[in-house]
Amino acid sequence: MIDAPSSAALLASRLPGPANLRAWSVSMAALDAVLCPEREYRLYSYDAAYADGEAMASMDNGAGDTYAILFTPAGVLVRGFDHEAPLSPFTQDPPAPFPGLLESVPARLADTLGAAPYVLDGVPLVTVLLWRLADADTWTVAPVEYPRTWDEQHLDVDGARWLFSGLDGNPDTSVDHARDYFERAVDRTVVEHFFAHAPATAEIVRALGADPATVLPELHAMGYPVA
């Protein structure tokens, strides 16, 4: 048996600390908000007021695959769900989170695992899980054990490699995202502007084809600076 899926461990090794992770998430959500006024068609979102003292960054591709990053005073919880991954709860009968995924989550973060909309018929939608408490220096991966053959048959047994592939802080990745997901050509300097958290202005928003009166208040609400 293997102690942890290699894809989840790889994700943990490349994620930045909570402050940078939050900054990247806000930048990505702000860009999506400008490029796509219709919220239901965006890939990335950020809710600065998800709960009292908590914020949520999320990804939803509309095909049943999601991730959610919960920022709390106690720490950060990162969860992903690849509906076709071998670690899907629906590969078991009855459906249940794969053994080892939830058992080691610190109590300070565990109560968030049953929150909607990341539950279906009482089953938490999760295939990859990691966390970082406020007083920790590194990310912890849920200690899942899975058949050794999976390491040979599935490059991405939990979906961690591709679910979080856009979350790398690289402006080029967001340029590619705009082209591939929204079929929009966005100049890299504009993306760099957002990743630097430089204030969004009416001029920049109009240049990207959006209505400042609608978009700027939304960016402000998610904590992105506006001018």
N, C-alpha and C positions, 0 to 999 in steps of 0.2 A: 504494500500500500504506500501511497505518496501522501505526505503531510498536508500539502496545499496545492490547489491548481496553479500551474506555472503562470497562467495568464493573470490571475489575481495577484500573485506575488510580483509579477512584472509591473502591474499597475501601481502597486504600493511603492515600488522602488522608484518610480518616475513622477509620482504626484508631488507637487510642492507642498509647503506648509499651508495651514488654513487661510492665512491672509492672502497669499497669492492665488490660492485656489478660488477664493471668493472673488477676487479682482478679475481673474480670467472669466469666471462664470458670469459676472455682471457685464463684462465687455461683450461676450458672445450673445447674451440675451438682448443687450442694447442694439447690437447690429441686426439681429433678427427682427426686432421691433421696428426698426427703420425700414428694413427691406421688405417686410411683410406686415401690413396693417392688420390682417386677419389673424388673430391670436391662434385659432385652431389649426392653422397651417404652418406655424413656426416649428422649428426643431428644438430650439433652446429657449428657456424661460427662466426668470428669476423673480421670486416673490420675497421682498424684503420684510413683509409683515405676515409671514406664513402662520405664526403663532406668537404668543407673548415672548419677546426676546429671542425669537427664532426666525431664520430665513431659510428658504429652500431654492436651490438651483436644480433644474430638471431638463431632461431630454425626452422627447416622445416623437417617434418617427411615424406614428399613425398606423403602424402595422403590428402593434402588440409588443414592441421593444421599447424599454424605458430605462432611464436612470434618475435617481433623485439623490441630491446631496443636502443633508440637513445640517445647518450651522446652528449650534446651540451654545449657551454659556458653559455647558459641561464638556463640549467637544464637538466633533464632526463625525457624522455617520454617512458613509457612501454605500449606496445599494444600486444594483443593476439587475435588469431582467431581460434575458434573451429567451423569447418564447420557444425557440428551437434548440436551445442548448441541452446537452445531456443532464445538466443539473436542474432542469426545470422541475418544479414540484409536480407537474402533470405527467412526468415519466413514472410516477409511483402510484400505487393503488392501495388505499385511497390517496388522492393528491395531498402532498405535504412538503414543506421545505426540505431540501436534501439534508441528511444527517450531518451535523457539525456546523451548518450555516448560522444558526441562530443561538445555539446553546451558550456560546462564550461572549456574547455581546454584553458589555457592562450595563448594569442595571440603570445607570444614569441615561443611557441611550436606548435601552430595550423597549421602553413604552412607546416609541415612535414607530415600531415595526408593524403595528396593526392599523396604521392610519390610512384612510382612504386618500387617493384612489388606487393605492398600491396593494389592494387586497381583492381577491375574487372568490366569492362564496366562502369567505372566511379563511382563505388560503393566502398567506403573504406572497406577493409576486416578487421573488428574489432568486437570482442564480449566482450573484457575486456580492460579497459583503465585506467591507473593511471599515475601520474607524480609527480615530485619533482623539484621545482625551485631551482636555485643555492643558494638562500638566505633562503631556508626553512629548517626546522628541521625534517619534517615528509612527508610521501607520502600522496597524495590526490587521492581519488577514484572518478571516474566519478559518479555523483549522479543519477544513474538510478533508476527509479521506475518500479517495475514489480509486476504482480499479486501475491498475498499472496500464492495462491495455488502452485505456482512454487517452493516455499521454501519447500513444502512437496513432490512435485513430482520429483524435480530435485536437486540432491545434488550439482551439479556443473553447474548452469544455464548459465555461461559464459565461462566455460572451464578453469578458472583460477587455479583451484586445480591441474589438471593434466598437463596442458600445461607447467607450471613452476615448476613442482614437482622435476625436476633434478637440479634446481637452488637453492641449499641449502648450498653450501660450504662444504658438507660432502664428504670426499674421498670415503667412502663406497658406496655412491650413484653412483659415477663415475665408481667404480669397477663393480657394478651391470650393469651399462649402457654398459660397454665394453663387458660384458658377454652376455647380452640379445640382444643388438642391432648389435654388430659386431661378436658375437660368439667368443670372444677372452678372454682368462684368463690373467688378468693384476694384477701383485702384488700390494698390497696396498701401499707399500713403493714408488713405481714408481709414483703412483697417488699423494701421499703426496709431492713428489719432485716437481711435476708440480703445485700443489696448493700453495706450498711455493715460487713459482716463482724462484726456483733454476735454474741456466743455463742449457739449453738442450745441450747435447754434442753429437758428432757423435756416441759415444759408446752407449749411451742410446737409440738413434734413431734406430741404427742397432739392438739392443737387442729386439726392438719392431717390427722388420721386415720391417722397412722403409729405404729409401735411404736418407742419410744425405744431399747429394748434392741438393736434391729436397726439402726436408722438412725444413731444417734449415733456408734457405732464407725466406720461407713462415712464419715460426714462428717469425723471425726477423721483417718481414713486419707488423705483427699484434701486435708487441710490446712486444712479449715474449722474455726474455733474452736467448741468445745463446752463446756458447763458442767453 
